[in-house]
Amino acid sequence: MKETSKIFRRISQDKSKREIAYFTMEVALENDIPSYSGGLGVLAGDTLRSAADLGVPMVGVTLLQQYGYFHQGLKSDGTQVETEVRWKPEEKLTRLPNYIELKIENRRIRVCVWEYDIIGKYGYVVPVYFLDVNVDENGKEDRALNKHLYGGDLYVRLCQEIILGIGGVRMLRDLGFRDIESYHLNEGHASLLTLELVRESGYSSIEKIKKSCVFTTHTPVAAGHDVFDFDMVKQVISPVYIDYLREILGGEIPVNLTTISLRLSRFINGVSAKHAEVSRNMFDRPDIEAVTNGIHSKSWTERNFIKLFDKYIPGWDIDPSHFVRAVFIPNEEIWKAHMSAKRTLLSYVEKQTGTRMNPDWLTIGFARRAAGYKRADLIFSDLDKLLELGAGRLQIVFAGKAHPKDDEGKALIKRVFDGINKLKGEIDIAYIENYGMHLGGLITAGVDVWLNNPHRPREASGTSGMKAAHNGVPNFSILDGWWIEGCVEGMTGWSIGPAPSETNLSHYDERLDTVSLYDKLENVILPLYYGDKDAWIDIMKSTIALNASYFNTHRMVKEYALRAYRVFPLFQ
């Protein structure tokens, strides 16, 4: 092992020797770097952290958002209040002297760059480069192009994607990255990088460019993919790209960034087996493969579980397959670590909301982006039934932001608050504002059961449940996304509703999911939690052994390295 560590430190000194460039619009690196909105950014950060641990020759490229994603406040009725989050990149990142220039609407825009280094377990460094147009050389309007993550109108979004894709490739060249073999597009936001590769190659063939690109799609519904009118793109983007864009799209049709990525990538994947199936049907592309998402194990494991795993499963943080040995950890030590994490969460809940919860009561967690299809309010469908089964023994912790322009998501939060207020004094329920990395870690480690009940098949993967599993928290979820692969009924958690093979979504009445949710909660989960603690802890241990051992980004990055990048990690 010592010899391996020395190799990693020696190789890591030259950061310009990289073969994979990972492009992502958002990335979660630290709680106080507000450059992420949710799962896509968290996945990107975890991917880059695992690449650093494993010695995968990767570099990250993203945008520096001046105000990042918004700070969420919540009124007593659940009305979301958004405020800007101004942060100081100089406190977290290093400004480099490099810069490049782009043309947007015939204006010359200067793009500078900041660096953040991820240092892996054995000293291998994966640099992440943040592109920034907020510089004195640019006009006021252009300096605001990267003001907010997913903010502004379609024009601003298109400009951001030009900066990320075309600007990102140019910046890599200016930084000395000449030998990149694979450009990984984390969602379609970065697809315009293909146009810069075309220009660099002297307008070579599509097949030549295709050999360089890997595309991961995360969105199982057509409305979630960025589409721009061709006339708008002609107005904004430099003319040097237009003819090739016509050739890629087959004329002056709407510019769908996902279409560009699909046509110019050698390896295309969805983020779970089910999502790959949905994507193959949606795009009519039988070649779309599946690489199921994961999470960075060390980053999302609570400190008491870290100590426990270090003691009983040495090496888990570099090879999470070792988690299979979690079944041998003594029950009393698992429970002690869990109750410590639970008390930490409940203390935070009381501090933030004033709601004092009982650490001995079954605590359900539901925290994710507030979007209509995620159905955060499903558990409130029958308040009388919820009272009957839960009064005096059940409590719930919610969290999640709605996009500022998502009226449906905001209405969902208000419906949750309506349920909270109607059950006040009967069942303790808290909604914690401003969901982010720190809060996500507290909730996924501190609850007893992780709830997820989206409309099928709209959960591409989901990663919050994987975080819960790493802390011994079983999932209680609709069989969609990763949970189809992760659910072993009664061992890693419980399913809600019928199996996918038994569900005709065109005729299925999803109101039946509520019946299934209440039935299992009343007749399986609550009796087990209160009636057989050792059996409950056995489920916690099998959750770690079966789910954490597979649903991690170390396994995921190795899959990409071998199947998509065609490189071998330095540490196997």
Buried (B, 14 or more C-beta within 10 A) or exposed (E): EEEEBEBBEEBBEEBEBBBBBBBBBBBBBEEBBBBBBBBBBBBBBBBBBBBBBBBBBBBBBBBBBBBBBBBBEBEEEBEBEBEBBEBEBEEBBEEBEBBBEBBBEEEEBBBBBBBBEBEBBBBBBBBBBBBBBBEEBBEEEBBBBBBBBBBBEEBBBBBBBBBBBBBBBBBBBBBEBEEBBBBBBBBBBBBBBBBBBBBEEEEEEEEEBBEBBBBBBBBBEEEBBBBBBBEBBBEBBBEEBBEBBBEBBEEBEEBBBBBBBBBBBBBBBBBBBBBBBBBBEBBEBEEBBBBBBBBBBBBBBBEBBBEBBEEBBEEBBBBBBBBBBBEEBEBEBBBEBBBBBBEBBBBBBEEBBEBEBEEEBBBBBBBBBBBBBBBBBBBBBBBEBBBEBBEEBBBBBBBBBBBBEBEEBBBBBBBBBBBBEBBEEEBBBBBBBBBBBEBBBBBBBBBBBBBBBBBBBBBBBBBBBBBBBBBBBBBBBBBBBBBBBBBBEBBBBBBBBBEBEEBEEEEBEBEEBBBBBBEBBBEBBBEBBEEEEEEBBBBBBBBBBBBBBBBBBBBBBBBBBEEBBBBBBBBE
